C-alpha cells in the first residue's frame, strides 16, 4: 500500500482491533495529532504513524509528494489519516467512528 520508504519510517502501535489498515501522518507537537492517537488507542485500534517533523527533510518531501499524488487532497494538514483506502485530513472523530463501523478492509 505504501512505498518502502514510508514502511521504513512508520512506527507501529499495537491494538487488539487490527481489522483496518490505519496509518497516520502527524506532527509530534500537534495537539490534534495527539488527540487522534489517543482516539485510536482508546478504541484499541492498531495503527502506524509517521511524525513528519521528526524525519529528514528529504524524506519529508517524499512523504508529502506521495500523499499529494496518491490521495489528491485539497490540502495537507495534520493529522493526515489513511484508513484502509480512505483518507481524512485533520482531526475528525466522527469520521473515524464511521470508518471503524465499516468493518474489514
MMTF fields as JSON, N, C-alpha, C and O atoms, coordinates in Angstrom:
{
  "mmtfVersion": "1.0.0",
  "mmtfProducer": "UNKNOWN",
  "numBonds": 419,
  "numAtoms": 420,
  "numGroups": 105,
  "numChains": 1,
  "numModels": 1,
  "chainsPerModel": [1],
  "groupsPerChain": [105],
  "chainIdList": ["A"],
  "bondAtomList": [4, 2, 8, 6, 12, 10, 16, 14, 20, 18, 24, 22, 28, 26, 32, 30, 36, 34, 40, 38, 44, 42, 48, 46, 52, 50, 56, 54, 60, 58, 64, 62, 68, 66, 72, 70, 76, 74, 80, 78, 84, 82, 88, 86, 92, 90, 96, 94, 100, 98, 104, 102, 108, 106, 112, 110, 116, 114, 120, 118, 124, 122, 128, 126, 132, 130, 136, 134, 140, 138, 144, 142, 148, 146, 152, 150, 156, 154, 160, 158, 164, 162, 168, 166, 172, 170, 176, 174, 180, 178, 184, 182, 188, 186, 192, 190, 196, 194, 200, 198, 204, 202, 208, 206, 212, 210, 216, 214, 220, 218, 224, 222, 228, 226, 232, 230, 236, 234, 240, 238, 244, 242, 248, 246, 252, 250, 256, 254, 260, 258, 264, 262, 268, 266, 272, 270, 276, 274, 280, 278, 284, 282, 288, 286, 292, 290, 296, 294, 300, 298, 304, 302, 308, 306, 312, 310, 316, 314, 320, 318, 324, 322, 328, 326, 332, 330, 336, 334, 340, 338, 344, 342, 348, 346, 352, 350, 356, 354, 360, 358, 364, 362, 368, 366, 372, 370, 376, 374, 380, 378, 384, 382, 388, 386, 392, 390, 396, 394, 400, 398, 404, 402, 408, 406, 412, 410, 416, 414],
  "bondOrderList": [1, 1, 1, 1, 1, 1, 1, 1, 1, 1, 1, 1, 1, 1, 1, 1, 1, 1, 1, 1, 1, 1, 1, 1, 1, 1, 1, 1, 1, 1, 1, 1, 1, 1, 1, 1, 1, 1, 1, 1, 1, 1, 1, 1, 1, 1, 1, 1, 1, 1, 1, 1, 1, 1, 1, 1, 1, 1, 1, 1, 1, 1, 1, 1, 1, 1, 1, 1, 1, 1, 1, 1, 1, 1, 1, 1, 1, 1, 1, 1, 1, 1, 1, 1, 1, 1, 1, 1, 1, 1, 1, 1, 1, 1, 1, 1, 1, 1, 1, 1, 1, 1, 1, 1],
  "groupList": [{"groupName": "UNK", "atomNameList": ["N", "CA", "C", "O"], "elementList": ["N", "C", "C", "O"], "formalChargeList": [0, 0, 0, 0], "bondAtomList": [1, 0, 2, 1, 3, 2], "bondOrderList": [1, 1, 2], "singleLetterCode": "X", "chemCompType": "L-PEPTIDE LINKING"}],
  "groupTypeList": [0, 0, 0, 0, 0, 0, 0, 0, 0, 0, 0, 0, 0, 0, 0, 0, 0, 0, 0, 0, 0, 0, 0, 0, 0, 0, 0, 0, 0, 0, 0, 0, 0, 0, 0, 0, 0, 0, 0, 0, 0, 0, 0, 0, 0, 0, 0, 0, 0, 0, 0, 0, 0, 0, 0, 0, 0, 0, 0, 0, 0, 0, 0, 0, 0, 0, 0, 0, 0, 0, 0, 0, 0, 0, 0, 0, 0, 0, 0, 0, 0, 0, 0, 0, 0, 0, 0, 0, 0, 0, 0, 0, 0, 0, 0, 0, 0, 0, 0, 0, 0, 0, 0, 0, 0],
  "groupIdList": [1, 2, 3, 4, 5, 6, 7, 8, 9, 10, 11, 12, 13, 14, 15, 16, 17, 18, 19, 20, 21, 22, 23, 24, 25, 26, 27, 28, 29, 30, 31, 32, 33, 34, 35, 36, 37, 38, 39, 40, 41, 42, 43, 44, 45, 46, 47, 48, 49, 50, 51, 52, 53, 54, 55, 56, 57, 58, 59, 60, 61, 62, 63, 64, 65, 66, 67, 68, 69, 70, 71, 72, 73, 74, 75, 76, 77, 78, 79, 80, 81, 82, 83, 84, 85, 86, 87, 88, 89, 90, 91, 92, 93, 94, 95, 96, 97, 98, 99, 100, 101, 102, 103, 104, 105],
  "secStructList": [7, 7, 7, 2, 2, 2, 2, 2, 2, 7, 3, 3, 3, 7, 7, 1, 5, 7, 1, 1, 7, 3, 3, 3, 3, 3, 7, 6, 6, 7, 2, 2, 2, 2, 2, 2, 2, 2, 2, 2, 2, 2, 6, 6, 5, 7, 3, 3, 3, 3, 3, 4, 4, 4, 1, 7, 2, 2, 2, 2, 2, 2, 2, 2, 2, 2, 2, 2, 2, 2, 2, 7, 7, 1, 7, 7, 7, 1, 1, 3, 3, 3, 3, 6, 6, 3, 3, 3, 3, 1, 7, 7, 2, 2, 2, 2, 2, 2, 2, 2, 2, 6, 7, 7, 7],
  "xCoordList": [0.818, 0.0, 0.861, 0.599, 1.881, 2.786, 4.132, 4.518, 4.849, 6.196, 7.126, 6.856, 8.206, 9.154, 9.639, 9.757, 9.922, 10.476, 9.474, 9.882, 8.181, 7.184, 7.058, 6.935, 7.087, 7.052, 8.197, 8.022, 9.352, 10.532, 10.371, 10.837, 9.714, 9.554, 8.442, 8.504, 7.439, 6.246, 6.55, 7.228, 6.029, 6.15, 4.788, 3.758, 4.792, 3.537, 3.115, 3.941, 1.811, 1.211, 0.242, -0.679, 0.465, -0.359, -1.768, -2.001, -2.69, -4.08, -4.781, -4.425, -5.782, -6.469, -7.355, -7.686, -7.743, -8.562, -7.642, -7.199, -7.362, -6.486, -7.25, -6.671, -8.567, -9.436, -9.072, -9.201, -8.615, -8.321, -6.824, -6.049, -6.446, -5.071, -5.034, -5.443, -4.536, -4.572, -3.146, -2.341, -2.859, -1.573, -1.876, -2.668, -1.237, -1.448, -0.126, 0.916, -0.203, 0.935, 0.672, -0.355, 1.617, 1.39, 2.584, 3.641, 2.379, 3.463, 3.551, 2.528, 4.752, 4.927, 4.404, 4.071, 4.324, 3.891, 2.435, 1.946, 1.75, 0.387, -0.637, -0.721, -1.42, -2.444, -3.474, -3.895, -3.884, -4.892, -4.338, -5.067, -3.058, -2.414, -2.385, -2.618, -2.096, -2.089, -3.479, -3.634, -4.498, -5.881, -6.249, -6.95, -5.775, -6.04, -5.43, -6.085, -4.179, -3.518, -4.271, -4.475, -4.693, -5.443, -6.768, -7.167, -7.443, -8.705, -8.506, -9.279, -7.469, -7.198, -6.824, -7.299, -5.982, -5.57, -6.77, -6.933, -7.624, -8.806, -9.744, -10.459, -9.749, -10.625, -9.9, -10.462, -8.644, -7.881, -7.521, -7.312, -7.446, -7.14, -5.628, -4.87, -5.206, -3.805, -3.557, -4.336, -2.476, -2.164, -0.669, 0.111, -0.301, 1.091, 1.088, 0.098, 2.215, 2.293, 3.686, 4.68, 3.714, 4.968, 4.891, 4.039, 5.775, 5.886, 6.716, 7.944, 6.029, 6.67, 7.722, 8.699, 7.539, 8.511, 9.771, 10.709, 9.807, 10.972, 11.768, 12.625, 11.477, 12.219, 13.063, 12.843, 14.028, 14.903, 14.081, 13.045, 14.541, 13.823, 13.596, 12.548, 14.569, 14.412, 13.298, 12.538, 13.213, 12.152, 10.802, 9.799, 10.786, 9.546, 9.0, 7.8, 9.867, 9.447, 8.84, 7.831, 9.46, 8.946, 7.591, 6.708, 7.423, 6.145, 5.049, 3.978, 5.318, 4.316, 3.97, 2.804, 4.968, 4.734, 3.855, 2.92, 4.157, 3.361, 1.904, 0.988, 1.684, 0.321, -0.445, -1.607, 0.203, -0.457, -0.803, -1.911, 0.136, -0.081, -1.065, -1.853, -1.016, -1.839, -3.285, -4.225, -3.452, -4.789, -5.417, -6.628, -4.618, -5.095, -5.971, -7.072, -5.482, -6.263, -6.267, -5.376, -7.282, -7.296, -6.121, -5.551, -5.772, -4.643, -4.042, -4.677, -2.811, -2.179, -2.268, -1.8, -2.862, -2.971, -2.835, -3.043, -2.489, -2.242, -3.265, -3.69, -3.662, -3.217, -3.789, -4.888, -3.025, -3.467, -3.612, -2.619, -4.847, -5.149, -5.463, -6.29, -4.795, -5.129, -5.71, -5.01, -7.014, -7.769, -8.204, -9.113, -7.563, -7.731, -7.389, -6.233, -8.327, -8.021, -8.687, -8.765, -9.166, -9.846, -8.925, -8.276, -8.868, -8.046, -8.931, -9.983, -8.47, -9.153, -8.095, -7.066, -8.36, -7.429, -7.927, -9.068, -7.061, -7.427, -8.095, -8.478, -8.224, -8.83, -10.339, -10.984, -10.913, -12.336, -12.861, -13.049, -13.097, -13.509, -14.808, -14.979, -15.727, -16.971, -16.703, -17.306, -15.81, -15.446, -14.716, -14.937, -13.836, -13.123, -14.117, -13.952, -15.157, -16.177, -16.876, -17.123, -17.194, -17.813, -16.914, -17.383, -15.617, -14.679, -14.521, -14.38, -14.546, -14.485, -15.673, -15.537, -16.821, -18.06, -18.203, -19.116, -17.307, -17.362, -16.982, -17.307, -16.295, -15.892, -14.507, -13.629, -14.316, -12.988, -12.424, -13.006, -11.26, -10.516, -11.264, -10.778],
  "yCoordList": [-1.199, 0.0, 1.262, 2.201, 1.276, 2.419, 2.036, 0.867, 3.018, 2.718, 2.322, 2.598, 1.681, 1.139, 2.205, 1.926, 3.41, 4.421, 4.812, 5.126, 4.798, 5.087, 3.893, 4.07, 2.692, 1.49, 1.522, 1.141, 1.974, 2.043, 3.115, 2.934, 4.227, 5.337, 5.103, 5.628, 4.327, 4.165, 3.358, 2.331, 3.853, 3.16, 2.566, 3.222, 1.336, 0.633, 0.785, 0.748, 0.959, 0.97, -0.206, -0.3, -1.09, -2.301, -1.965, -0.997, -2.781, -2.665, -3.967, -4.658, -4.313, -5.585, -5.547, -6.595, -4.35, -4.222, -3.954, -2.826, -5.008, -4.864, -5.12, -5.528, -4.873, -5.073, -4.13, -4.477, -2.931, -1.89, -1.659, -1.926, -1.161, -0.758, 0.757, 1.495, 1.226, 2.641, 3.174, 2.66, 4.203, 4.898, 6.381, 6.921, 7.039, 8.472, 9.213, 8.775, 10.33, 11.224, 12.403, 13.073, 12.65, 13.591, 14.513, 14.34, 15.494, 16.322, 16.006, 15.928, 15.824, 15.384, 16.393, 16.011, 17.667, 18.711, 19.134, 20.011, 18.529, 18.927, 18.355, 17.14, 19.241, 18.821, 17.902, 16.916, 18.207, 17.408, 16.039, 15.048, 15.99, 14.709, 13.828, 12.622, 14.434, 13.684, 13.167, 12.035, 13.994, 13.574, 12.405, 11.481, 12.452, 11.371, 10.067, 9.024, 10.131, 8.935, 8.405, 7.197, 9.312, 8.903, 8.246, 7.242, 8.82, 8.261, 6.808, 5.931, 6.56, 5.216, 4.266, 3.132, 4.724, 3.898, 3.565, 2.42, 4.576, 4.356, 3.311, 2.64, 3.166, 2.196, 0.904, 0.029, 0.803, -0.421, -0.649, -1.789, 0.425, 0.298, 0.187, 1.04, -0.853, -0.98, 0.042, 0.133, 0.799, 1.781, 2.003, 1.578, 2.684, 3.104, 4.609, 5.198, 5.232, 6.672, 7.09, 6.4, 8.242, 8.882, 10.314, 11.087, 10.672, 12.055, 12.796, 12.721, 13.499, 14.118, 15.144, 15.342, 15.792, 16.795, 16.17, 16.89, 14.859, 14.185, 13.359, 12.561, 13.557, 12.812, 13.785, 14.996, 13.232, 14.053, 14.847, 14.377, 16.041, 16.92, 16.257, 16.45, 15.479, 14.808, 13.747, 13.567, 13.056, 12.069, 12.778, 12.309, 13.903, 14.674, 15.081, 14.971, 15.541, 15.939, 14.764, 14.912, 13.596, 12.4, 11.984, 11.566, 12.096, 11.756, 12.679, 12.22, 13.982, 14.95, 14.747, 14.838, 14.476, 14.221, 12.978, 12.983, 11.925, 10.7, 10.97, 10.54, 11.677, 11.956, 12.777, 12.489, 13.796, 14.645, 13.878, 14.005, 13.084, 12.357, 11.193, 10.918, 10.52, 9.34, 9.685, 9.099, 10.628, 10.906, 12.185, 12.376, 13.046, 14.293, 15.119, 15.523, 15.372, 16.176, 17.645, 18.098, 18.385, 19.828, 20.486, 21.465, 19.934, 20.468, 19.347, 18.324, 19.565, 18.647, 19.335, 20.461, 18.657, 19.158, 17.944, 16.812, 18.176, 17.065, 17.051, 18.105, 15.853, 14.57, 14.282, 14.72, 13.543, 13.057, 11.562, 10.838, 11.099, 9.699, 8.94, 9.371, 7.813, 6.914, 5.661, 4.898, 5.47, 4.384, 3.45, 3.77, 2.302, 1.409, 2.234, 2.625, 2.507, 3.324, 4.688, 5.373, 5.088, 6.378, 7.291, 6.849, 8.572, 9.49, 10.541, 10.918, 11.001, 12.046, 13.077, 12.749, 14.329, 15.414, 16.133, 16.593, 16.226, 16.892, 15.943, 14.826, 16.41, 15.599, 15.584, 16.631, 14.387, 14.256, 12.959, 11.96, 12.972, 11.736, 11.154, 9.935, 11.993, 11.484, 10.627, 9.566, 11.082, 10.319, 9.034, 7.986, 9.115, 7.911, 6.852, 5.667, 7.284, 6.343, 5.67, 4.464, 6.46, 5.887, 4.809, 3.738, 5.104, 4.167, 2.894, 1.798, 3.046, 1.873, 0.96, -0.262, 1.564, 0.801, 0.191, -0.6, 0.552, -0.014, -1.488, -2.188, -1.964, -3.371, -3.563, -2.717, -4.672, -5.077, -4.192, -3.174, -4.615, -3.825, -3.713, -3.083],
  "zCoordList": [0.0, 0.0, 0.0, -0.752, 0.842, 0.898, 0.312, 0.343, -0.225, -0.718, 0.43, 1.599, 0.066, 1.047, 2.027, 3.22, 1.553, 2.461, 3.554, 4.672, 3.252, 4.289, 5.228, 6.44, 4.685, 5.527, 6.546, 7.703, 6.102, 6.969, 8.055, 9.18, 7.719, 8.664, 9.69, 10.802, 9.325, 10.166, 11.424, 11.381, 12.539, 13.82, 14.159, 14.002, 14.618, 14.892, 16.343, 17.255, 16.539, 17.872, 17.914, 17.102, 18.864, 18.978, 19.424, 20.148, 18.977, 19.39, 19.085, 18.13, 19.89, 19.662, 18.423, 17.869, 17.981, 16.773, 15.587, 15.369, 14.828, 13.658, 12.365, 11.358, 12.406, 11.248, 10.105, 8.931, 10.467, 9.48, 9.35, 10.269, 8.194, 7.957, 8.123, 7.226, 9.285, 9.625, 9.758, 10.535, 8.992, 9.101, 9.212, 8.44, 10.183, 10.333, 10.193, 10.681, 9.523, 9.349, 10.273, 10.167, 11.183, 12.266, 12.458, 11.851, 13.321, 13.841, 15.327, 16.007, 15.83, 17.215, 18.23, 19.352, 17.865, 18.793, 18.594, 19.305, 17.648, 17.279, 18.253, 18.433, 18.883, 19.839, 19.169, 19.773, 17.935, 17.242, 16.85, 16.841, 16.529, 16.222, 17.462, 17.381, 18.609, 19.865, 20.182, 20.64, 19.939, 20.163, 19.24, 19.651, 18.002, 17.052, 17.559, 17.551, 17.998, 18.532, 19.748, 19.872, 20.658, 21.842, 21.455, 22.044, 20.463, 19.974, 19.549, 19.935, 18.753, 18.253, 19.392, 19.437, 20.301, 21.442, 22.323, 22.745, 22.605, 23.46, 22.882, 23.627, 21.561, 20.912, 20.536, 19.878, 20.966, 20.725, 19.269, 18.855, 18.482, 17.063, 16.868, 17.329, 16.193, 15.802, 14.683, 13.734, 14.802, 13.766, 13.669, 14.521, 12.599, 12.414, 12.25, 11.817, 12.604, 12.446, 11.985, 12.21, 11.336, 10.955, 11.473, 11.035, 12.405, 12.851, 11.801, 11.794, 10.929, 9.769, 10.179, 9.458, 11.316, 11.773, 12.371, 12.713, 12.501, 13.091, 12.085, 12.463, 10.81, 9.795, 8.981, 9.006, 8.263, 7.422, 6.416, 5.944, 6.09, 5.165, 3.803, 3.188, 3.334, 2.036, 2.113, 1.162, 3.246, 3.441, 3.558, 3.019, 4.26, 4.419, 3.051, 2.802, 2.182, 0.835, 0.086, -0.603, 0.221, -0.458, 0.106, -0.643, 1.423, 2.05, 1.537, 1.141, 1.545, 1.096, -0.374, -0.759, -1.186, -2.608, -2.783, -3.583, -2.039, -2.108, -1.721, -2.423, -0.608, -0.154, -1.185, -1.475, -1.735, -2.731, -3.997, -4.519, -4.492, -5.751, -5.598, -6.503, -4.461, -4.26, -3.887, -4.423, -2.973, -2.434, -2.993, -2.883, -3.582, -4.187, -3.242, -3.613, -2.014, -1.076, -1.493, -2.212, -1.033, -1.283, -0.572, -1.055, 0.575, 1.349, 2.187, 2.441, 2.603, 3.555, 4.909, 5.08, 5.849, 7.214, 8.12, 7.685, 9.366, 10.284, 11.401, 11.873, 11.828, 11.323, 9.93, 9.59, 9.145, 7.838, 8.007, 8.087, 8.062, 8.373, 7.084, 6.281, 6.902, 5.797, 6.44, 7.106, 6.221, 6.844, 5.734, 4.969, 5.64, 4.505, 3.252, 3.094, 2.38, 1.192, 1.234, 0.214, 2.402, 2.569, 3.367, 4.315, 2.984, 3.765, 4.433, 3.917, 5.597, 6.356, 6.716, 7.308, 6.353, 6.664, 7.91, 7.959, 8.92, 10.164, 11.148, 10.801, 12.369, 13.432, 13.255, 13.317, 13.031, 12.756, 13.397, 12.703, 14.722, 15.395, 14.861, 14.87, 14.395, 13.822, 12.596, 12.429, 11.749, 10.551, 10.938, 10.331, 11.959, 12.406, 12.892, 12.605, 13.633, 14.112, 12.928, 12.95, 11.893, 10.686, 10.089, 9.705, 10.014, 9.417, 10.263, 9.721, 11.574, 12.452, 12.155, 12.107, 11.959, 11.763, 10.376, 10.141, 9.449, 8.101, 8.062, 7.103, 9.1, 9.116, 8.527, 8.694, 7.842, 7.351, 6.268, 5.894, 5.769, 4.773, 3.473, 2.534]
}
